[in-house]
Amino acid sequence: MITKKNMSLLGTLVAAFFVLSLGAEAWAGGTISGTVSALRAKLKKDCVVYVDNAPGQWPPTQGAAINQKGLVFFPHVLPVVVGTTVNFLNEDNVLHNVFSPSDVAEKFNLGTWPPGEIKTYTFAKVGCAPLLCNVHTEMEGYVIVVPNPFFALTDAEGNYTIKDVPPGSYTLKVWNKKLQAEPQKVEVKEGANVQANFTLKK
């Protein structure tokens, strides 16, 4: 039975929902999406597209890890926010080593360790840190250290989506292990989607 009291309560709930919806919309960021293209199809995958100049202090990436399994680094490319500590695992039944020749990673060498152990390294500089194994010279991986959490890794078709970007004017960049693309200027608005496509070249 619908009473005046029930109607009043319903009206209050509807009003509260409306206010909450407005609040969520007011704080909503924008989305940047697009495609990275290349003449060689396999180079479209595992590109890191990122906002270069978002102001503020950003927390490190949580749960970042790279596994050594099947004599490969997995994932092959790991993007993280600067200041992130990465766990390095060994799930192969052989000894593995992890080192980087890059100044971005201070040319670290974690040594060689057996299956089941985990070693860590904190990436304190922005840039690309190649990963190698001196036990298995064919192994190669990458940690891409970016300045903020507004980044995405492209899929096999070169598609990417960066969500919840604060409104503002930014420079958008793309990293690829072999090729380059020109940075792009983007304007992000609340609740809107910005399209930005890249073409990789030598």
C-alpha positions as CSV (number, residue, x, y, z in Angstrom):
1,M,0.0,0.0,0.0
2,I,1.4,3.4,-1.1
3,T,1.2,6.0,1.7
4,K,2.3,9.6,1.9
5,K,5.1,8.4,4.1
6,N,6.3,5.9,1.5
7,M,6.0,8.5,-1.3
8,S,8.1,10.9,0.8
9,L,10.8,8.3,1.4
10,L,10.9,7.4,-2.2
11,G,11.3,11.1,-3.1
12,T,14.1,11.4,-0.7
13,L,15.9,8.4,-2.1
14,V,15.5,9.6,-5.7
15,A,16.9,13.0,-4.8
16,A,19.8,11.5,-3.0
17,F,20.6,9.3,-6.0
18,F,20.4,12.3,-8.3
19,V,22.9,14.2,-6.0
20,L,25.3,11.3,-5.9
21,S,25.1,10.9,-9.7
22,L,25.9,14.6,-10.1
23,G,28.8,14.2,-7.7
24,A,30.2,11.1,-9.5
25,E,29.9,12.9,-12.8
26,A,31.6,16.0,-11.4
27,W,34.6,14.0,-10.4
28,A,34.7,11.8,-13.6
29,G,37.8,12.0,-15.7
30,G,38.0,11.6,-19.5
31,T,39.2,8.7,-21.6
32,I,42.0,8.6,-24.2
33,S,41.8,5.8,-26.7
34,G,43.2,5.0,-30.2
35,T,45.4,2.7,-32.2
36,V,49.1,2.3,-32.8
37,S,49.9,1.2,-36.3
38,A,53.1,-0.2,-37.9
39,L,54.1,-1.9,-41.1
40,R,55.1,-5.0,-39.2
41,A,51.9,-6.2,-37.5
42,K,53.7,-7.8,-34.5
43,L,55.2,-4.4,-33.5
44,K,51.7,-3.0,-32.8
45,K,51.5,-5.1,-29.7
46,D,53.0,-4.2,-26.3
47,C,53.5,-0.5,-27.1
48,V,53.2,1.8,-24.0
49,V,51.0,4.8,-24.6
50,Y,51.2,7.3,-21.7
51,V,50.4,10.9,-20.6
52,D,53.8,12.6,-20.2
53,N,52.9,15.7,-18.1
54,A,50.0,15.0,-15.7
55,P,50.8,17.2,-12.6
56,G,50.7,15.8,-9.1
57,Q,52.3,13.1,-7.0
58,W,51.3,9.6,-8.0
59,P,51.6,6.4,-5.9
60,P,53.6,3.5,-7.3
61,T,52.0,0.7,-9.2
62,Q,50.7,-2.1,-7.0
63,G,51.5,-5.8,-7.4
64,A,54.0,-5.3,-10.2
65,A,55.8,-8.5,-11.1
66,I,57.8,-10.1,-13.9
67,N,58.0,-13.9,-14.1
68,Q,60.7,-16.0,-15.7
69,K,58.9,-19.0,-17.2
70,G,59.5,-21.1,-20.3
71,L,62.8,-19.2,-20.7
72,V,61.0,-15.9,-21.3
73,F,60.2,-12.8,-19.3
74,F,56.5,-12.6,-18.7
75,P,55.1,-10.1,-19.3
76,H,57.5,-9.1,-22.1
77,V,56.8,-5.4,-21.4
78,L,55.8,-4.1,-18.0
79,P,54.8,-0.4,-17.6
80,V,54.9,0.9,-14.1
81,V,54.7,4.3,-12.3
82,V,58.1,5.7,-11.1
83,G,58.9,4.5,-7.6
84,T,57.4,1.1,-8.1
85,T,59.1,-2.0,-6.6
86,V,58.9,-4.9,-9.1
87,N,59.0,-8.6,-7.9
88,F,61.1,-10.8,-10.1
89,L,60.1,-14.5,-9.9
90,N,61.7,-17.7,-11.3
91,E,59.2,-20.5,-12.1
92,D,61.5,-22.4,-14.3
93,N,63.4,-25.5,-13.2
94,V,66.7,-23.8,-13.9
95,L,68.8,-21.0,-12.5
96,H,68.0,-17.5,-13.8
97,N,69.6,-14.1,-13.6
98,V,68.1,-10.6,-14.1
99,F,70.2,-7.6,-14.9
100,S,69.8,-4.3,-16.8
101,P,72.4,-2.4,-18.7
102,S,70.4,0.8,-18.5
103,D,71.1,3.9,-16.3
104,V,67.3,4.1,-15.8
105,A,67.8,1.0,-13.6
106,E,71.3,2.0,-12.3
107,K,72.7,-1.0,-14.3
108,F,71.4,-3.4,-11.6
109,N,72.3,-7.1,-11.4
110,L,70.1,-9.2,-9.1
111,G,72.4,-12.2,-9.4
112,T,71.4,-15.7,-10.1
113,W,68.8,-17.6,-8.2
114,P,66.9,-20.9,-8.2
115,P,63.2,-21.7,-8.8
116,G,60.7,-20.4,-6.2
117,E,62.7,-17.4,-5.0
118,I,61.7,-13.8,-5.5
119,K,64.0,-10.8,-5.8
120,T,63.0,-7.1,-6.0
121,Y,64.1,-3.8,-7.5
122,T,62.7,-0.3,-7.1
123,F,62.6,1.8,-10.3
124,A,63.3,5.3,-9.2
125,K,63.9,6.9,-12.7
126,V,61.6,7.5,-15.6
127,G,62.5,5.7,-18.8
128,C,63.1,2.3,-20.4
129,A,65.0,-0.4,-18.6
130,P,65.8,-3.5,-20.8
131,L,66.0,-6.8,-18.9
132,L,68.4,-9.5,-19.7
133,C,69.5,-12.9,-18.3
134,N,73.2,-13.7,-18.4
135,V,72.4,-17.4,-18.1
136,H,70.1,-17.4,-21.1
137,T,71.3,-14.7,-23.5
138,E,68.2,-15.1,-25.7
139,M,65.9,-13.8,-23.0
140,E,64.8,-10.1,-23.1
141,G,62.2,-8.0,-21.4
142,Y,61.4,-4.4,-20.7
143,V,60.2,-2.3,-17.7
144,I,58.9,1.0,-18.9
145,V,58.9,3.6,-16.0
146,V,56.3,6.4,-16.6
147,P,55.6,9.5,-14.4
148,N,51.9,8.8,-13.6
149,P,49.3,6.1,-13.8
150,F,47.7,7.3,-17.0
151,F,49.1,4.7,-19.4
152,A,48.0,1.7,-21.4
153,L,49.6,-1.3,-23.1
154,T,48.4,-1.9,-26.7
155,D,46.8,-5.3,-27.6
156,A,47.7,-7.4,-30.6
157,E,45.8,-5.1,-32.9
158,G,47.5,-1.9,-31.5
159,N,44.4,-0.7,-29.6
160,Y,44.7,1.0,-26.3
161,T,42.5,2.8,-23.7
162,I,43.5,5.1,-20.9
163,K,40.7,5.8,-18.4
164,D,40.0,8.3,-15.7
165,V,42.4,11.0,-17.0
166,P,41.8,14.3,-15.1
167,P,40.6,17.1,-17.4
168,G,43.4,19.1,-18.9
169,S,45.9,19.6,-21.7
170,Y,48.5,16.9,-22.1
171,T,51.3,15.5,-24.2
172,L,50.7,11.9,-25.2
173,K,53.6,9.7,-26.0
174,V,54.2,6.1,-27.2
175,W,57.1,3.7,-26.5
176,N,58.0,0.8,-28.8
177,K,61.1,-1.3,-28.5
178,K,62.2,-0.7,-32.1
179,L,60.2,2.2,-33.6
180,Q,59.2,5.7,-32.7
181,A,56.1,7.9,-33.1
182,E,55.6,11.7,-32.8
183,P,54.1,12.9,-29.5
184,Q,50.6,14.3,-29.7
185,K,48.8,17.1,-27.8
186,V,45.4,16.1,-26.4
187,E,42.7,18.0,-24.6
188,V,40.8,15.9,-22.0
189,K,37.3,16.9,-20.9
190,E,35.1,15.4,-18.2
191,G,33.3,12.3,-19.3
192,A,34.5,12.7,-22.9
193,N,36.6,10.4,-25.1
194,V,39.6,11.7,-27.0
195,Q,40.9,9.7,-30.0
196,A,44.7,9.7,-30.6
197,N,46.2,7.4,-33.2
198,F,50.0,6.8,-33.7
199,T,52.0,5.6,-36.6
200,L,55.3,3.9,-35.8
201,K,58.3,4.7,-37.9
202,K,62.1,4.2,-37.8
